[in-house]
Amino acid sequence: MFNDPTTPLSLLRTRRSGKPRDMGAPGPSLDQIEAMVAIGARTPDHGKLAPWRFVIVPDEQRPALALKLVEILRAEKRDATARDEEAAAQFATQAPGLVVVLSAPVVGHKVPVWEQELSAGAACMNLLHAAHAMGFVGGWLTGWAAYSDAVRDLFGEAPQRIAGFVFLGTPQRALEERPRGELSEIVRHWRGGAGPEA
């Protein structure tokens, strides 16, 4: 049952992030991206606060985003080189699809902001699962742009923060499996408060 390739478990076992720079056509259609976002929103959400936002950046708007990122880079990093500017422009235009996920906590609510931020991370993960289930590959990136208030302001407003840029497309080369943590190293069994035991 666990190894049956036709079950949903096989999707969870085989999901693999792709490098956005290695993604190409075909990319998901707008309808498909909206379906992925709907799945992304089906994430644990204590208090039913929906503490995340999804911003779909259409393909025709990606060059404009590239110009904005270069402009912000120049303003924030006075020592930025031409190569840095090229990398910022390439970041904005790589892969056919892009969804920017914002953490949008409800500050002052009884649900701690930390729990709301975890929910935003789960929304990003759900997007990646949805992309995989629909036959595409996703890549969740951050980088300097995710920590820039000026870049955040392109998509939302304070106290929102960019949880990630989720790029979507079709891998143009075989995805390589990455090393995973050995369960013996990352899993412990609780033994009545005496501390973790192997």
Backbone as a printed PyTorch tensor [residue, N CA C, xyz], in Angstrom:
tensor([[[  0.8150,  -1.1970,   0.0000],
         [  0.0000,   0.0000,   0.0000],
         [  0.8610,   1.2650,   0.0000]],

        [[  1.9270,   1.2900,   0.8330],
         [  2.7450,   2.4850,   0.9260],
         [  3.5820,   2.7150,  -0.3290]],

        [[  3.8460,   1.6600,  -1.0810],
         [  4.6800,   1.8040,  -2.2790],
         [  3.8720,   1.7960,  -3.5740]],

        [[  2.5490,   1.8090,  -3.4750],
         [  1.6950,   1.8160,  -4.6550],
         [  1.8180,   3.1810,  -5.3330]],

        [[  2.3570,   3.2350,  -6.5830],
         [  2.5790,   4.5220,  -7.2480],
         [  1.2950,   5.2440,  -7.6230]],

        [[  0.1370,   4.5970,  -7.4820],
         [ -1.1210,   5.2390,  -7.8470],
         [ -1.7800,   5.9420,  -6.6610]],

        [[ -1.1960,   5.8620,  -5.4810],
         [ -1.8180,   6.4600,  -4.3010],
         [ -1.2810,   7.8650,  -4.0530]],

        [[ -2.0540,   8.6800,  -3.3190],
         [ -1.5620,  10.0180,  -2.9630],
         [ -0.2400,   9.9790,  -2.2100]],

        [[  0.0040,   8.8900,  -1.4680],
         [  1.2710,   8.8060,  -0.7420],
         [  2.4700,   8.8270,  -1.6780]],

        [[  2.2930,   8.2990,  -2.8830],
         [  3.4180,   8.3020,  -3.8180],
         [  3.7830,   9.7310,  -4.2050]],

        [[  2.7850,  10.6240,  -4.2970],
         [  3.0710,  12.0240,  -4.5950],
         [  3.8760,  12.6600,  -3.4640]],

        [[  3.4930,  12.3520,  -2.2350],
         [  4.2080,  12.9220,  -1.1040],
         [  5.6310,  12.3840,  -1.0320]],

        [[  5.7950,  11.1070,  -1.3960],
         [  7.1190,  10.4920,  -1.3280],
         [  8.0440,  10.9690,  -2.4500]],

        [[  7.4700,  11.4000,  -3.5650],
         [  8.2960,  11.7300,  -4.7280],
         [  8.4000,  13.2210,  -4.9960]],

        [[  7.6940,  14.0650,  -4.2150],
         [  7.7970,  15.5020,  -4.4560],
         [  9.2310,  15.9570,  -4.2800]],

        [[  9.6480,  16.7920,  -5.1720],
         [ 11.0280,  17.2740,  -5.1750],
         [ 11.0210,  18.7030,  -5.6730]],

        [[ 11.6830,  19.5980,  -4.9810],
         [ 11.7890,  20.9770,  -5.4460],
         [ 12.6870,  21.0350,  -6.6750]],

        [[ 12.3840,  21.9670,  -7.5490],
         [ 13.2190,  22.1890,  -8.7190],
         [ 13.8980,  23.5450,  -8.6310]],

        [[ 14.9900,  23.7050,  -9.3300],
         [ 15.6650,  25.0020,  -9.3810],
         [ 14.9300,  25.8710, -10.3940]],

        [[ 14.4280,  27.0220,  -9.9780],
         [ 13.6830,  27.8720, -10.9170],
         [ 14.4500,  28.1880, -12.1940]],

        [[ 15.7640,  28.3550, -12.0910],
         [ 16.5360,  28.6820, -13.2920],
         [ 16.5500,  27.5290, -14.2890]],

        [[ 16.1960,  26.3290, -13.8270],
         [ 16.1660,  25.1610, -14.7130],
         [ 14.7450,  24.8180, -15.1540]],

        [[ 13.7840,  25.6980, -14.8750],
         [ 12.3960,  25.4500, -15.2730],
         [ 12.1030,  26.1470, -16.6000]],

        [[ 11.2400,  25.5110, -17.3850],
         [ 10.8480,  26.1010, -18.6560],
         [  9.4190,  25.7410, -18.9780]],

        [[  9.0710,  25.9600, -20.2380],
         [  7.7200,  25.6460, -20.6920],
         [  7.5650,  24.1290, -20.8290]],

        [[  6.3380,  23.6410, -20.7160],
         [  5.1440,  24.4410, -20.4370],
         [  5.0290,  24.7870, -18.9620]],

        [[  4.5170,  25.9740, -18.7250],
         [  4.2220,  26.3700, -17.3630],
         [  2.7330,  26.2380, -17.1190]],

        [[  2.3090,  26.3520, -15.8870],
         [  0.8900,  26.2470, -15.5940],
         [  0.1230,  27.4440, -16.1400]],

        [[ -1.0980,  27.1990, -16.5670],
         [ -1.9620,  28.2850, -17.0190],
         [ -2.4340,  29.0740, -15.8060]],

        [[ -3.0610,  30.2130, -16.0590],
         [ -3.5910,  31.0100, -14.9530],
         [ -4.6200,  30.2110, -14.1680]],

        [[ -5.4690,  29.4600, -14.8600],
         [ -6.4590,  28.6330, -14.1700],
         [ -5.7790,  27.5990, -13.2780]],

        [[ -4.7050,  27.0080, -13.7880],
         [ -3.9850,  26.0120, -12.9980],
         [ -3.3090,  26.6410, -11.7890]],

        [[ -2.7390,  27.8350, -11.9740],
         [ -2.1000,  28.5120, -10.8380],
         [ -3.1430,  28.8620,  -9.7920]],

        [[ -4.3000,  29.3190, -10.2280],
         [ -5.3560,  29.6490,  -9.2710],
         [ -5.8320,  28.3950,  -8.5320]],

        [[ -5.8430,  27.2600,  -9.2150],
         [ -6.2050,  26.0020,  -8.5560],
         [ -5.1450,  25.6200,  -7.5260]],

        [[ -3.8830,  25.8460,  -7.8580],
         [ -2.8060,  25.5710,  -6.9090],
         [ -2.9390,  26.4590,  -5.6780]],

        [[ -3.2500,  27.7330,  -5.9050],
         [ -3.4000,  28.6710,  -4.7990],
         [ -4.5540,  28.2470,  -3.8910]],

        [[ -5.6410,  27.7730,  -4.5020],
         [ -6.7750,  27.2980,  -3.7010],
         [ -6.3550,  26.1400,  -2.8060]],

        [[ -5.4820,  25.2750,  -3.3280],
         [ -4.9570,  24.1720,  -2.5130],
         [ -3.9920,  24.7140,  -1.4650]],

        [[ -3.1970,  25.6940,  -1.8540],
         [ -2.2740,  26.2990,  -0.9000],
         [ -2.9870,  26.8710,   0.3100]],

        [[ -4.1950,  27.3850,   0.0820],
         [ -4.9650,  27.9980,   1.1660],
         [ -5.6050,  26.9650,   2.0890]],

        [[ -5.5830,  25.6880,   1.7050],
         [ -6.1270,  24.6360,   2.5690],
         [ -5.0340,  24.1650,   3.5320]],

        [[ -4.6430,  25.0700,   4.3790],
         [ -3.5510,  24.7980,   5.3050],
         [ -4.0400,  24.9860,   6.7380]],

        [[ -3.4370,  24.3380,   7.7190],
         [ -3.8400,  24.5690,   9.1020],
         [ -3.8030,  26.0600,   9.4370]],

        [[ -4.8650,  26.5380,  10.0450],
         [ -5.0320,  27.9730,  10.2640],
         [ -5.7720,  28.1760,  11.5860]],

        [[ -5.0280,  28.1980,  12.6730],
         [ -5.6140,  28.3590,  14.0080],
         [ -6.3370,  29.7080,  14.0870]],

        [[ -7.6150,  29.6720,  14.3890],
         [ -8.3900,  30.8930,  14.5100],
         [ -9.0790,  31.3260,  13.2310]],

        [[ -8.8750,  30.5560,  12.1500],
         [ -9.4790,  30.8980,  10.8520],
         [ -9.1560,  32.3350,  10.4530]],

        [[ -7.8970,  32.6900,  10.5670],
         [ -7.4660,  34.0610,  10.3010],
         [ -6.9800,  34.2840,   8.8750]],

        [[ -6.7110,  33.1930,   8.1430],
         [ -6.1100,  33.2980,   6.8030],
         [ -4.9150,  34.2530,   6.8400]],

        [[ -3.8860,  33.9270,   7.6440],
         [ -2.7640,  34.8440,   7.8290],
         [ -1.7190,  34.7640,   6.7230]],

        [[ -2.1710,  34.7150,   5.5030],
         [ -1.2920,  34.6620,   4.3370],
         [ -2.0380,  35.2780,   3.1560]],

        [[ -1.2700,  35.7260,   2.1860],
         [ -1.8160,  36.2640,   0.9470],
         [ -0.9980,  35.6920,  -0.1960]],

        [[ -1.6610,  35.5110,  -1.3290],
         [ -1.0010,  34.9980,  -2.5240],
         [ -1.0700,  36.0640,  -3.6100]],

        [[  0.0490,  36.3950,  -4.1970],
         [  0.0860,  37.3670,  -5.2870],
         [  0.6170,  36.6570,  -6.5250]],

        [[ -0.2470,  36.4670,  -7.5170],
         [  0.1490,  35.8400,  -8.7750],
         [  0.7500,  36.9230,  -9.6690]],

        [[  1.9590,  36.6950, -10.1330],
         [  2.6170,  37.6560, -11.0180],
         [  2.5020,  37.1310, -12.4480]],

        [[  1.6270,  37.7240, -13.2610],
         [  1.4370,  37.2310, -14.6360],
         [  2.7270,  37.3100, -15.4500]],

        [[  2.8250,  36.4450, -16.4200],
         [  4.0330,  36.3700, -17.2490],
         [  4.3770,  37.7150, -17.8760]],

        [[  3.3580,  38.4310, -18.3490],
         [  3.6290,  39.6980, -19.0400],
         [  4.1020,  40.7910, -18.0820]],

        [[  3.9490,  40.5720, -16.7680],
         [  4.3940,  41.5560, -15.7770],
         [  5.7820,  41.2560, -15.2180]],

        [[  6.3440,  40.1400, -15.6180],
         [  7.6360,  39.7570, -15.0500],
         [  8.7610,  40.7310, -15.4360]],

        [[  8.8170,  41.2420, -16.6910],
         [  9.8600,  42.2340, -16.9910],
         [  9.7400,  43.4940, -16.1410]],

        [[  8.5020,  43.9090, -15.8420],
         [  8.3090,  45.0840, -14.9900],
         [  8.8100,  44.8000, -13.5760]],

        [[  8.5770,  43.5800, -13.0990],
         [  9.0840,  43.1940, -11.7810],
         [ 10.6050,  43.2080, -11.7800]],

        [[ 11.2060,  42.7410, -12.8570],
         [ 12.6670,  42.7420, -12.9510],
         [ 13.2160,  44.1560, -12.8280]],

        [[ 12.5890,  45.1160, -13.5090],
         [ 13.0350,  46.5110, -13.4360],
         [ 12.9150,  47.0460, -12.0080]],

        [[ 11.8140,  46.6980, -11.3490],
         [ 11.6130,  47.1560,  -9.9760],
         [ 12.6590,  46.5690,  -9.0300]],

        [[ 12.9630,  45.2800,  -9.1880],
         [ 13.9560,  44.6590,  -8.3140],
         [ 15.3330,  45.2890,  -8.5020]],

        [[ 15.6850,  45.5710,  -9.7430],
         [ 16.9800,  46.2140,  -9.9990],
         [ 16.9990,  47.6020,  -9.3910]],

        [[ 15.9060,  48.3380,  -9.5210],
         [ 15.8120,  49.6780,  -8.9450],
         [ 15.9630,  49.6440,  -7.4250]],

        [[ 15.2980,  48.7060,  -6.7920],
         [ 15.3790,  48.5830,  -5.3330],
         [ 16.7680,  48.1210,  -4.9050]],

        [[ 17.3350,  47.2070,  -5.6510],
         [ 18.6910,  46.7380,  -5.3440],
         [ 19.6640,  47.9050,  -5.3490]],

        [[ 19.5700,  48.7570,  -6.3660],
         [ 20.4740,  49.9130,  -6.4570],
         [ 20.3120,  50.8380,  -5.2510]],

        [[ 19.0700,  51.0150,  -4.8050],
         [ 18.8060,  51.9200,  -3.6850],
         [ 19.2580,  51.3340,  -2.3530]],

        [[ 19.1610,  50.0320,  -2.2050],
         [ 19.4670,  49.4030,  -0.9160],
         [ 20.9000,  48.9210,  -0.7980]],

        [[ 21.5320,  48.6280,  -1.9120],
         [ 22.8950,  48.1010,  -1.8850],
         [ 23.7690,  48.9680,  -2.7880]],

        [[ 24.3170,  49.9900,  -2.1960],
         [ 25.0910,  50.9690,  -2.9650],
         [ 26.2850,  50.3430,  -3.6770]],

        [[ 26.7640,  49.2020,  -3.1530],
         [ 27.9280,  48.5630,  -3.7660],
         [ 27.5330,  47.4720,  -4.7600]],

        [[ 26.2540,  47.4320,  -5.1440],
         [ 25.7890,  46.4130,  -6.0960],
         [ 26.5030,  46.5720,  -7.4260]],

        [[ 26.8950,  45.4570,  -7.9810],
         [ 27.5900,  45.4620,  -9.2630],
         [ 26.6130,  45.1850, -10.4030]],

        [[ 27.0920,  45.3330, -11.6130],
         [ 26.2620,  45.0260, -12.7800],
         [ 25.8380,  43.5630, -12.7470]],

        [[ 26.7090,  42.7190, -12.2360],
         [ 26.3720,  41.2990, -12.1270],
         [ 25.2490,  41.0870, -11.1140]],

        [[ 25.2640,  41.8310, -10.0200],
         [ 24.1860,  41.7520,  -9.0290],
         [ 22.8630,  42.1750,  -9.6480]],

        [[ 22.8960,  43.2370, -10.4330],
         [ 21.6820,  43.7300, -11.0870],
         [ 21.1570,  42.7040, -12.0860]],

        [[ 22.0590,  42.0800, -12.8050],
         [ 21.6560,  41.0400, -13.7600],
         [ 21.0090,  39.8670, -13.0280]],

        [[ 21.5660,  39.5040, -11.8710],
         [ 21.0110,  38.4000, -11.0910],
         [ 19.6190,  38.7510, -10.5740]],

        [[ 19.4120,  40.0020, -10.1670],
         [ 18.0940,  40.4270,  -9.6810],
         [ 17.0630,  40.3680, -10.8000]],

        [[ 17.4530,  40.7980, -11.9880],
         [ 16.5340,  40.7500, -13.1260],
         [ 16.2280,  39.3080, -13.5100]],

        [[ 17.2490,  38.4680, -13.4770],
         [ 17.0550,  37.0580, -13.8110],
         [ 16.1640,  36.3770, -12.7890]],

        [[ 16.2930,  36.7570, -11.5230],
         [ 15.4690,  36.1900, -10.4590],
         [ 13.9960,  36.4250, -10.7710]],

        [[ 13.6690,  37.6160, -11.2150],
         [ 12.2680,  37.9750, -11.4620],
         [ 11.6780,  37.2890, -12.6800]],

        [[ 12.5110,  36.9330, -13.6220],
         [ 11.9940,  36.4230, -14.9010],
         [ 12.2090,  34.9240, -15.0970]],

        [[ 12.8150,  34.2510, -14.1330],
         [ 13.0540,  32.8190, -14.2890],
         [ 11.7660,  32.0380, -14.1030]],

        [[ 11.6820,  30.8960, -14.7340],
         [ 10.5460,  29.9770, -14.6240],
         [  9.2800,  30.6040, -15.2020]],

        [[  8.3890,  29.7860, -15.7620],
         [  7.1800,  30.3300, -16.3860],
         [  6.1730,  30.9490, -15.4230]],

        [[  6.0610,  30.4200, -14.1910],
         [  5.0480,  30.9120, -13.2600],
         [  5.6550,  31.4110, -11.9700]],

        [[  4.9750,  32.3790, -11.3390],
         [  5.4620,  32.9180, -10.0690],
         [  4.2870,  33.3140,  -9.1840]],

        [[  4.3140,  32.8080,  -7.9570],
         [  3.3630,  33.2300,  -6.9230],
         [  4.1840,  33.7250,  -5.7430]],

        [[  3.9060,  34.9380,  -5.3130],
         [  4.5660,  35.4870,  -4.1200],
         [  3.6270,  35.2390,  -2.9470]],

        [[  4.1420,  34.5630,  -1.9250],
         [  3.3390,  34.2600,  -0.7470],
         [  3.7490,  35.1950,   0.3770]],

        [[  2.7610,  35.8750,   0.9340],
         [  3.0050,  36.8010,   2.0270],
         [  2.4980,  36.2290,   3.3420]],

        [[  3.2900,  36.3720,   4.3770],
         [  2.8150,  36.1200,   5.7270],
         [  2.0590,  37.3780,   6.1400]],

        [[  0.7850,  37.2130,   6.5190],
         [ -0.0530,  38.3670,   6.8400],
         [ -0.7080,  38.1690,   8.2050]],

        [[  0.0850,  38.2120,   9.2650],
         [ -0.4630,  37.9280,  10.5930],
         [ -1.4330,  38.9910,  11.0710]],

        [[ -2.3870,  38.5480,  11.8570],
         [ -3.3170,  39.4630,  12.5210],
         [ -2.6920,  39.7880,  13.8780]],

        [[ -2.0330,  40.9130,  13.9520],
         [ -1.2980,  41.3000,  15.1590],
         [ -2.2810,  41.6620,  16.2710]],

        [[ -1.9780,  41.2200,  17.4760],
         [ -2.8190,  41.5120,  18.6130],
         [ -3.9010,  40.4760,  18.8570]],

        [[ -4.0000,  39.4990,  17.9500],
         [ -4.9790,  38.4300,  18.1370],
         [ -4.4550,  37.4410,  19.1720]],

        [[ -5.3760,  36.6940,  19.7790],
         [ -4.9540,  35.7210,  20.7910],
         [ -4.1130,  34.5970,  20.1960]],

        [[ -4.2570,  34.3370,  18.8970],
         [ -3.3990,  33.3440,  18.2430],
         [ -2.0230,  33.9760,  18.0440]],

        [[ -0.9690,  33.4080,  18.6160],
         [  0.3660,  34.0060,  18.5120],
         [  0.8070,  34.1970,  17.0610]],

        [[  1.5340,  35.2830,  16.8370],
         [  2.0400,  35.5760,  15.4930],
         [  2.8720,  34.4130,  14.9650]],

        [[  3.6310,  33.7680,  15.8550],
         [  4.4730,  32.6390,  15.4380],
         [  3.6290,  31.5510,  14.7910]],

        [[  2.4690,  31.2290,  15.3880],
         [  1.6020,  30.2090,  14.8030],
         [  1.0800,  30.6570,  13.4430]],

        [[  0.7920,  31.9380,  13.3200],
         [  0.2990,  32.4570,  12.0460],
         [  1.3950,  32.4060,  10.9780]],

        [[  2.6260,  32.6690,  11.3770],
         [  3.7420,  32.5920,  10.4320],
         [  3.9940,  31.1540,   9.9970]],

        [[  3.8510,  30.2080,  10.9310],
         [  3.9840,  28.8050,  10.5590],
         [  2.9300,  28.4210,   9.5280]],

        [[  1.7290,  28.9670,   9.6770],
         [  0.6610,  28.6860,   8.7250],
         [  1.0330,  29.1900,   7.3290]],

        [[  1.6910,  30.3470,   7.2600],
         [  2.1200,  30.8740,   5.9580],
         [  3.1500,  29.9450,   5.3100]],

        [[  4.0570,  29.4030,   6.1370],
         [  5.0210,  28.4460,   5.6010],
         [  4.3280,  27.2020,   5.0780]],

        [[  3.2930,  26.7530,   5.8130],
         [  2.5320,  25.5820,   5.3670],
         [  1.8250,  25.8700,   4.0460]],

        [[  1.3790,  27.1120,   3.8520],
         [  0.7290,  27.4840,   2.5970],
         [  1.7100,  27.3560,   1.4250]],

        [[  2.9580,  27.7610,   1.6550],
         [  3.9870,  27.5980,   0.6110],
         [  4.1860,  26.1190,   0.2890]],

        [[  4.2490,  25.2910,   1.3300],
         [  4.4500,  23.8600,   1.1240],
         [  3.2870,  23.2560,   0.3590]],

        [[  2.0590,  23.6810,   0.6940],
         [  0.8930,  23.1740,  -0.0290],
         [  0.9460,  23.5430,  -1.5100]],

        [[  1.4490,  24.7360,  -1.8000],
         [  1.6050,  25.1430,  -3.2010],
         [  2.5430,  24.1900,  -3.9360]],

        [[  3.6380,  23.8300,  -3.2740],
         [  4.5920,  22.9170,  -3.9000],
         [  3.9650,  21.5430,  -4.1330]],

        [[  3.1830,  21.0690,  -3.1630],
         [  2.5080,  19.7800,  -3.3430],
         [  1.5040,  19.8570,  -4.4930]],

        [[  0.7790,  20.9600,  -4.5830],
         [ -0.2080,  21.1170,  -5.6520],
         [  0.4720,  21.1270,  -7.0200]],

        [[  1.5950,  21.8260,  -7.1230],
         [  2.3220,  21.8700,  -8.3930],
         [  2.7500,  20.4670,  -8.8090]],

        [[  3.2890,  19.7120,  -7.8610],
         [  3.7390,  18.3490,  -8.1480],
         [  2.5700,  17.4740,  -8.5760]],

        [[  1.4470,  17.5810,  -7.8800],
         [  0.2870,  16.7550,  -8.2010],
         [ -0.2770,  17.0800,  -9.5830]],

        [[ -0.0630,  18.3170, -10.0480],
         [ -0.5740,  18.7250, -11.3510],
         [  0.4420,  18.5250, -12.4700]],

        [[  1.5560,  17.8910, -12.1430],
         [  2.5370,  17.5600, -13.1780],
         [  3.5940,  18.6080, -13.4240]],

        [[  3.6800,  19.6080, -12.5450],
         [  4.6930,  20.6450, -12.6790],
         [  5.7100,  20.4990, -11.5520]],

        [[  6.6590,  21.4100, -11.5230],
         [  7.6230,  21.4260, -10.4300],
         [  7.6060,  22.8280,  -9.8340]],

        [[  7.8470,  22.9030,  -8.5330],
         [  7.8890,  24.2010,  -7.8670],
         [  9.2020,  24.4020,  -7.1550]],

        [[  9.5580,  25.6570,  -6.9880],
         [ 10.7560,  26.0110,  -6.2360],
         [ 10.4490,  27.1920,  -5.3360]],

        [[ 10.7020,  27.0420,  -4.0460],
         [ 10.3870,  28.0630,  -3.0330],
         [ 11.6860,  28.7750,  -2.6850]],

        [[ 11.8030,  30.0520,  -3.0680],
         [ 13.0210,  30.8150,  -2.8300],
         [ 12.7490,  32.0300,  -1.9530]],

        [[ 13.8100,  32.4990,  -1.2990],
         [ 13.7300,  33.7490,  -0.5470],
         [ 14.8100,  34.6870,  -1.0900]],

        [[ 15.9720,  34.7470,  -0.4500],
         [ 17.0220,  35.6510,  -0.9090],
         [ 16.7820,  37.0680,  -0.4010]],

        [[ 17.6520,  37.9850,  -0.8030],
         [ 17.5950,  39.3530,  -0.2730],
         [ 16.2420,  40.0010,  -0.5050]],

        [[ 15.6100,  39.7010,  -1.6400],
         [ 14.3480,  40.3530,  -1.9740],
         [ 13.2500,  40.0370,  -0.9660]],

        [[ 13.3070,  38.8480,  -0.3720],
         [ 12.2800,  38.4610,   0.5900],
         [ 12.3940,  39.2540,   1.8890]],

        [[ 13.5310,  39.8640,   2.1320],
         [ 13.7610,  40.5910,   3.3810],
         [ 13.8040,  42.1020,   3.1730]],

        [[ 13.4590,  42.5290,   1.9730],
         [ 13.4450,  43.9550,   1.6600],
         [ 12.0370,  44.5080,   1.8380]],

        [[ 11.9150,  45.5430,   2.6730],
         [ 10.5960,  46.1590,   2.8510],
         [ 10.1020,  46.7790,   1.5440]],

        [[ 11.0240,  47.3250,   0.7620],
         [ 10.6290,  47.9570,  -0.4970],
         [ 10.0850,  46.9190,  -1.4720]],

        [[ 10.6860,  45.7320,  -1.4990],
         [ 10.1630,  44.6630,  -2.3660],
         [  8.8220,  44.1920,  -1.8200]],

        [[  8.7450,  44.0270,  -0.4920],
         [  7.4660,  43.6420,   0.1140],
         [  6.3560,  44.5960,  -0.2840]],

        [[  6.6870,  45.8880,  -0.3330],
         [  5.6810,  46.8970,  -0.6570],
         [  5.1550,  46.7900,  -2.0830]],

        [[  5.8530,  46.0560,  -2.9310],
         [  5.3490,  45.8080,  -4.2870],
         [  4.1520,  44.8660,  -4.2610]],

        [[  4.0510,  44.0810,  -3.1940],
         [  3.0330,  43.0290,  -3.1240],
         [  2.0650,  43.1760,  -1.9510]],

        [[  2.4680,  43.8940,  -0.9160],
         [  1.6320,  44.0160,   0.2690],
         [  2.0830,  45.1930,   1.1030]],

        [[  1.8290,  45.1250,   2.4030],
         [  2.1740,  46.2190,   3.2920],
         [  2.5080,  45.6780,   4.6770]],

        [[  3.1980,  46.4820,   5.4600],
         [  3.5510,  46.0870,   6.8330],
         [  2.2670,  45.8690,   7.6360]],

        [[  2.2440,  44.8770,   8.5270],
         [  3.3640,  44.0390,   8.9890],
         [  3.5630,  42.7680,   8.1610]],

        [[  2.9990,  42.7310,   6.9690],
         [  3.1900,  41.5460,   6.1270],
         [  4.6690,  41.3920,   5.7920]],

        [[  5.0490,  40.1390,   5.5430],
         [  6.4120,  39.8280,   5.1340],
         [  6.3420,  38.7940,   4.0230]],

        [[  7.3480,  38.7780,   3.1770],
         [  7.3900,  37.7890,   2.0960],
         [  7.8420,  36.4500,   2.6710]],

        [[  6.9480,  35.4670,   2.5980],
         [  7.2900,  34.1160,   3.0620],
         [  8.0910,  33.3830,   1.9940]],

        [[  7.8440,  33.7050,   0.7500],
         [  8.5970,  33.0520,  -0.3070],
         [  8.1110,  33.4180,  -1.6910]],

        [[  9.0210,  33.2810,  -2.6300],
         [  8.7010,  33.3750,  -4.0480],
         [  8.5930,  31.9350,  -4.5350]],

        [[  7.4060,  31.5160,  -4.9480],
         [  7.2130,  30.1420,  -5.4010],
         [  7.1560,  30.1450,  -6.9250]],

        [[  8.2200,  29.6220,  -7.5290],
         [  8.3290,  29.5540,  -8.9810],
         [  7.7720,  28.2200,  -9.4720]],

        [[  7.1570,  28.2480, -10.6500],
         [  6.4650,  27.0690, -11.1720],
         [  6.8120,  26.8520, -12.6300]],

        [[  6.9540,  25.5960, -13.0160],
         [  7.2320,  25.2960, -14.4160],
         [  7.4640,  23.8220, -14.6310]],

        [[  8.1330,  23.5270, -15.7270],
         [  8.4800,  22.1510, -16.0780],
         [ 10.0000,  22.0320, -16.0580]],

        [[ 10.5360,  21.0360, -15.3690],
         [ 11.9950,  20.9150, -15.3240],
         [ 12.5660,  20.6380, -16.7100]],

        [[ 13.6440,  21.3200, -17.0180],
         [ 14.3060,  21.1350, -18.3080],
         [ 15.4640,  20.1480, -18.2170]],

        [[ 15.6850,  19.6380, -17.0210],
         [ 16.6650,  18.5790, -16.8070],
         [ 16.1570,  17.7100, -15.6680]],

        [[ 16.6590,  16.5110, -15.5960],
         [ 16.1830,  15.5860, -14.5760],
         [ 16.4470,  16.1540, -13.1860]],

        [[ 15.4400,  16.0340, -12.3130],
         [ 15.6060,  16.4850, -10.9360],
         [ 16.4720,  15.4900, -10.1780]],

        [[ 17.4230,  16.0010,  -9.4460],
         [ 18.3060,  15.1360,  -8.6680],
         [ 17.7860,  15.0420,  -7.2370]],

        [[ 17.7140,  13.8230,  -6.7400],
         [ 17.2760,  13.6470,  -5.3530],
         [ 18.3420,  14.2050,  -4.4180]],

        [[ 17.9060,  14.9040,  -3.4000],
         [ 18.8390,  15.4800,  -2.4270],
         [ 18.9050,  14.5850,  -1.2020]],

        [[ 19.9880,  14.6720,  -0.4460],
         [ 20.0740,  13.8730,   0.7820],
         [ 18.9650,  14.2610,   1.7570]],

        [[ 18.3880,  13.2990,   2.4030],
         [ 17.3550,  13.5350,   3.4070],
         [ 17.8910,  13.1030,   4.7650]],

        [[ 17.3720,  13.6950,   5.8120],
         [ 17.8210,  13.3440,   7.1530],
         [ 17.4920,  11.9030,   7.4950]],

        [[ 18.4420,  11.2190,   8.1020],
         [ 18.1950,   9.8590,   8.5490],
         [ 17.2180,   9.9050,   9.7240]],

        [[ 16.1810,   9.0530,   9.6710],
         [ 15.1930,   9.0680,  10.7450],
         [ 15.8400,   8.8200,  12.1060]],

        [[ 16.9010,   8.0230,  12.1170],
         [ 17.5730,   7.7420,  13.3900],
         [ 18.1930,   9.0020,  13.9860]],

        [[ 18.4220,  10.0120,  13.1400],
         [ 19.0430,  11.2470,  13.6100],
         [ 18.0270,  12.3470,  13.8970]],

        [[ 16.8500,  12.2800,  13.2770],
         [ 15.8930,  13.3810,  13.4220],
         [ 14.6200,  13.0030,  14.1700]],

        [[ 14.4930,  11.7350,  14.5590],
         [ 13.2960,  11.2920,  15.2730],
         [ 13.6930,  10.7200,  16.6270]],

        [[ 12.9720,  11.1190,  17.6620],
         [ 13.1610,  10.5630,  18.9930],
         [ 11.7930,  10.1630,  19.5340]],

        [[ 11.7780,   9.2730,  20.5010],
         [ 10.5440,   8.8500,  21.1540],
         [ 10.5590,   9.3590,  22.5920]],

        [[  9.5000,  10.0450,  22.9710],
         [  9.4100,  10.5930,  24.3090],
         [  9.1670,   9.4750,  25.3070]],

        [[  9.8590,   9.4830,  26.4170],
         [  9.7680,   8.4210,  27.4250],
         [  9.3960,   8.9920,  28.7890]],

        [[  8.2010,   9.5150,  28.9140],
         [  7.6850,   9.9460,  30.2040],
         [  8.4330,  11.0720,  30.8940]],

        [[  9.0190,  11.9620,  30.1260],
         [  9.6590,  13.1130,  30.7180],
         [ 11.0950,  12.9150,  31.1230]],

        [[ 11.6620,  11.7530,  30.8340],
         [ 13.0460,  11.4880,  31.2220],
         [ 14.0310,  12.0240,  30.1760]],

        [[ 13.5040,  12.7520,  29.2200],
         [ 14.3670,  13.2710,  28.1580],
         [ 14.2720,  12.4040,  26.9190]],

        [[ 14.6840,  12.9380,  25.7640],
         [ 14.6020,  12.1740,  24.5290],
         [ 15.5260,  10.9590,  24.5490]],

        [[ 15.0530,   9.8920,  23.9740],
         [ 15.8630,   8.6880,  23.8560],
         [ 15.8560,   8.2240,  22.4170]],

        [[ 16.9340,   7.6110,  22.0140],
         [ 17.0220,   7.1170,  20.6570],
         [ 16.1110,   5.9220,  20.4910]]])
